[in-house]
Amino acid sequence: MEENILLLNQLFEEAGLPLTEAQSRAFLTVYERLVTENELMNLTAITEFRDVVIKHFLDSVLPLTVFPLTDAQSSALPQAAHSCPVSLIDVGSGAGFPGLPLKLLQPTLKLTMLDSLNKRVGYLNRLIGELALTDAEAVHGRAEEYARTRREAFDFAAARAVAHLAVLSEYCLPFVKTGGCFLAYKGGDVADELREAGRAIRLLGGETEQVLHFTLPENAGERSLVVIRKTAPSPKKYPRRAGLPAKEPIL
């Protein structure tokens, strides 16, 4: 256990994200529960500790080194409320990435993790309880349906390894307040996908603000974060009914 904590702290320190002792213990708990529950349900193909730290934990939080999830990054909050915590929905959260690592590094973040599989939602809520996280929840549902009840309710939406950017935009942008951001975690080369998704992004009230590039430690791969600013409300007809965004993406 101590050897794992030393490695965890070293990798985060080298990434410019030093951990407190409590954060280190929390990440270790996430890893231990991930491996245990993975034997009962399909959470991840990555189970070696070093790989989980690099390819799940750091992959989730490296964007914080240049794009912190604060009110300064989201004009969705009125000036008078700039001391309030910001909210984020992790769409298609799966095993809890990127939501859980982001929450562990920014404890004031108001986090909702959305997943369509009830088993994963149960796992995430048990983990939230064990970690004693406040302002965090996992909810069961499809993005197309849940967006109807939480429309434009979040400062940020994030999605990692879920779908093509055109599809993701329809899943995620309706959740975001005007002035907030949709954060799409992608592989290293996103130029073609970004071009193909241009119409969907504009139609749903978004505008590509920047693309941030990251290199994972130990040559584990190149990553990109596409930052899409919500500049106008999403038309009320979107998202379309469940299954249609993936079957007939806006291209």
N, C-alpha and C positions, 0 to 999 in steps of 0.2 A: 504493500500500500504506500509506504513512504517513498519507495523508489518511483512509483507512478506520480506521486505529487511533485517530486523533484523535477521529473521530466515535464509534467504539465506546466509548472511554474517557469521552467526554462524556456519552453516554446512560446508561452504567452509573453514573457519578458522580452525575448528577441523580436517579437512582433510589435512591441511598443504598447502592450496591454498588460501591465503587471497586475497580478491578482492578490487580493487579501487572503488571509488564511481561510476565512469563511467561504469565500468564492471558490478556492481550491477544493475544499471539502465538498462543496455543492456540485462542482463539476465531476468529482470522483463518484459521488452518489448517482449522478445522471448516467455515467458510464456503467456502473455496476448494475443498475436497474435495466439499462438498455440491453446488456448482454444476457441477463437473466430472462427478461421478457421476450427476447428474441428467440428463445427456445420454444416459446408458446405461440408466437405470432410473427409474421414477416415484417420486421421493423427496418432492418438494414442488412446488407451483405458485408458491411465493414464492421469487424468486431475486435481486431487487435488494438490495444490501447493507443499506441502511437498514431495509428491510422485514424482512429476516431477523433483524437485531439486535433489532428491536422485537417482531415477531410470533412469533419462535421463541425467541431467546435470552432476552430479558427476560420474555416470557410464561412461560417455564419457571422462572425464578429469582426473580421478584418476591415470591412467597410467603415466601422466606427472610428478607425484611425484617421479618416479624412471626411467622414460624413456622420457626425454624431446625431443621434435621434433626439434632438432638442427642439424647443419652440423656435430657435433661430433658423432651423432648417424647414420649418413649416409655418407659412403665413396664414394657416387655417385658424390659428388662435388669435382672438382680439388682443390688442395691446394690453388691456387691463388684466388679461388672464395669463400673462406670460410666465407667471410663477407656477402655473398648473402643470402637472405631469402630462406628457403626450401619450396618445393611444396608438396602438398598432394591432392590426389583424394579420396573422400568419395564415395565408390561404393554402390549403392542402398541406397542413403541417406535418403529417406523417408521424415520425418519431420525435417531433418537437423542434425541428430545425427549419429556419433559423431562430424561431421564437424564444425557446428556452435559453440558449446562450446569450441572446440579446438582453433578456430579462435579468440574467445573473450578473451581467456587467452593468446594466442600468436598472437598478432595483425600483426606481420610481416609474418606470414604464408601465402603462396600463395595457396588459397583453391579453388578446383573445387568439386562441389557436383553433382553427376550423379544420375539421377532417370529416370525410364521408364514411369512414369505417368506425363503428361504435367501439370495437375492441381497442383501437388506438386511442380514442377519446377517453375511455376508461383508464387506460394506462397513464395518459398524460395528467388526468385529474388526480390519480393516486400519487403521482410524482410531485405535482404541485402541493398536495397536502404534506407529503413527507419533507419537502424542502421549506415548508411554511411560507410559501410565497403569497404575498398580498396583491390585490389588483391583477390577478391572473386567472384565466379560466380556459378550459378546452370545451368546445361545443361540437355537437354532431350535426352535420348537414352538408348539403351541396352548395357551392358558392352561388349558383344561379338562383337558389331559393332563399338562402340566408340573406342575400343582398336586398331582398324585398323588405325584410324587417329591420335591417341595420344600414339602410341606405345613407351614404355620405355621413357616417357616424365616426369615422376614424381619421386621425391626422396622417397616419401612414398605413399602407398595405404592403405586405411582402410576400413573395412566393419564390421557392427554391426547387429547382428540378421537377417542375410540374407539367409544363406544356409549352408549345410555341408561343412566342410573345404576343401574337395577334389574339390567341385564345386567352392567354393570361390577362391581357388588357380588358377583355370583356368580363372575366371573372373578378378582377381586382379594382379597376377604376371606379365602378359604382359605389364601392365601400368608402372611398376617400372624399373628405371634405374639399370643397374648392379652396385652393391654396396649399393643400397637402401634397403628399408624394406617394407614388407607387414605386416600390423598389423591387426590380426583377433580378434575381441572382441567376447568372448565366455562365457558360463556358468562356473560353478566352476570345474567340472570334464571333462577334455578334453582328457584324456589319450587314450580312445578307438578311438575317432574321429581323433586324431593326428596320431595314428598308421594306421588307414584306409586311411588317406590322404597322407601317406609317399611317395607312388609312384608318385602321382600327383605333389607334391611339388618338388621332385627331377627332374621329367621330364620337369617341367616348369622353371627350373633354380634356384630353391630355396633351402634353407637349414635352418631347424629349429634352431634358435639361442638360444632362451630361452622362457620359459613360466612364465609369471608374474602373481601372484595371489593377489586378492584384496577382501576385505570384505566391502560391502556397509554399511553405517551408519544405526543404529537402526535395526540391524538384517534383513536388506532388501535383503540379499542374497550374495552368493559367486560368484566372477567373475574371469575370466582368460583373459590375453592378450597373444596371441601366436605371437611371433616375428619371422618372416621368412625373412632371409637375401637373397637378390637376388645375387647369385654368378656367374651366367652365363646368357646370353640372352635366352629368351624363344624361342623355335622353332617357325618358322614363321607360321606353320599350326595351332597354337593356338593363341587365342581362336577359337574353332570351331564355326560353324554357330549357329545363335540364337536358343536357346532352347535345343541344343544338350548337353551342359555341365551338365544341370540339369537332362536330360532324361537318358544320358549314362555317368555318372561320371567316371573319371579315378581312378580306384581302383586296 
